[in-house]
Amino acid sequence: MIHVIRTRATKQQYDDMLAKIILYIKVAVDIRQGILAGGGELHSDCENELTAIGCRSEDIWGADWQPRSREVRFDSIINLKPRTNRSTNIVDPAIRNQVETLVRSLLEDV
C-alpha cells in the first residue's frame, strides 16, 4: 500500500509501507513541497502517486529507507533526469541532503 505522507508517518502507515518489500521502503520525495510517497513495489509507483496530486516530476527523487540500518539509499531509475542528474543515484549533494532530511523527518523513529 502506498501512502502520501506530509507529516510524520503513523505506525500503521509505516507498517503498511513496509509490508510490500519487508526489508526497506521505496519512496519518492517531492523536495519542493516536502512530501513523500512510500510503500510501492517500484519507485515509479510512488512517483505516480505524487504526480497524481500535482507534484512535478523534476521535483521528485527516489530513495529507499532501510529501517534496520537507519540508512537512506539514493539509487532509483526515477532519478535519471537528463538535464540535472545523469545517474540513477542522486549526485547533487544538496538534493541528497534534502531527500535524506525529508525521509528521516517523516519515517525515522516511527
VMD Tcl script that draws the C-alpha trace (Angstrom):
set ca {
  {0.00 0.00 0.00}
  {1.32 3.43 -0.95}
  {0.81 6.34 1.42}
  {1.39 10.01 0.73}
  {3.00 11.44 3.86}
  {3.03 15.14 4.71}
  {3.74 14.84 8.45}
  {5.47 12.09 10.43}
  {4.03 8.72 9.39}
  {1.80 6.90 11.82}
  {2.77 3.42 12.99}
  {0.01 1.96 10.80}
  {1.16 3.85 7.69}
  {4.75 2.80 8.37}
  {3.77 -0.85 8.74}
  {1.65 -0.67 5.55}
  {4.56 0.79 3.57}
  {7.00 -1.79 4.93}
  {4.66 -4.72 4.16}
  {5.36 -4.84 0.41}
  {9.12 -5.46 0.48}
  {9.63 -6.02 4.26}
  {13.33 -5.06 4.48}
  {13.01 -1.49 3.24}
  {10.54 1.10 1.99}
  {10.73 2.50 -1.53}
  {9.94 6.19 -1.51}
  {9.57 9.13 -3.86}
  {10.12 12.54 -2.32}
  {8.96 15.91 -3.64}
  {11.71 18.20 -2.39}
  {9.81 21.37 -3.34}
  {6.63 20.52 -1.43}
  {8.29 18.47 1.31}
  {6.09 15.39 0.92}
  {6.81 11.70 0.44}
  {5.01 8.75 -1.12}
  {6.16 5.36 0.09}
  {5.40 1.70 0.04}
  {5.18 0.78 -3.61}
  {6.85 -2.08 -5.38}
  {8.64 0.42 -7.63}
  {9.81 3.98 -7.07}
  {7.75 4.91 -10.12}
  {4.59 3.70 -8.32}
  {5.32 6.23 -5.61}
  {6.19 8.92 -8.16}
  {2.83 8.32 -9.87}
  {1.01 8.96 -6.59}
  {2.81 12.28 -6.23}
  {2.24 13.40 -9.82}
  {-1.45 12.49 -9.44}
  {-1.75 15.14 -6.71}
  {0.06 17.79 -8.74}
  {3.75 17.29 -7.96}
  {6.19 17.92 -10.80}
  {8.49 15.09 -11.93}
  {11.53 17.37 -11.84}
  {10.97 17.87 -8.08}
  {10.56 14.15 -7.31}
  {13.50 11.97 -6.30}
  {13.62 8.26 -5.45}
  {15.24 6.64 -2.44}
  {14.95 3.68 -0.09}
  {14.56 3.85 3.69}
  {16.39 1.00 5.43}
  {14.83 0.78 8.92}
  {17.29 -1.70 10.43}
  {20.43 0.22 9.49}
  {18.63 3.61 9.54}
  {20.12 4.42 6.15}
  {18.73 6.29 3.18}
  {19.87 4.94 -0.18}
  {19.59 7.15 -3.23}
  {19.54 4.79 -6.20}
  {16.42 4.77 -8.41}
  {15.51 4.86 -12.08}
  {13.30 7.91 -11.42}
  {16.46 9.84 -10.52}
  {17.55 9.80 -14.17}
  {16.88 13.38 -15.23}
  {18.91 14.23 -18.35}
  {19.07 17.95 -17.60}
  {20.04 17.70 -13.94}
  {21.05 14.14 -12.96}
  {22.61 11.69 -15.41}
  {22.69 8.78 -12.95}
  {20.25 6.57 -11.11}
  {21.99 7.81 -7.97}
  {21.37 11.36 -6.78}
  {24.69 13.08 -7.47}
  {23.98 16.62 -6.23}
  {24.87 16.73 -2.51}
  {22.28 19.44 -1.82}
  {19.46 17.33 -3.30}
  {20.72 14.22 -1.48}
  {20.63 16.20 1.76}
  {17.08 17.44 1.10}
  {15.86 13.90 0.32}
  {17.58 12.42 3.37}
  {16.27 15.14 5.68}
  {12.69 14.62 4.47}
  {12.86 10.82 4.65}
  {14.27 10.93 8.16}
  {11.81 13.55 9.39}
  {8.81 11.60 8.07}
  {9.88 7.96 8.66}
  {12.64 7.73 11.26}
  {11.70 6.68 14.79}
  {8.09 5.85 13.91}
}
mol new
graphics top color blue
foreach p $ca { graphics top sphere $p radius 0.5 }
foreach p [lrange $ca 0 end-1] q [lrange $ca 1 end] { graphics top cylinder $p $q radius 0.2 }
display resetview
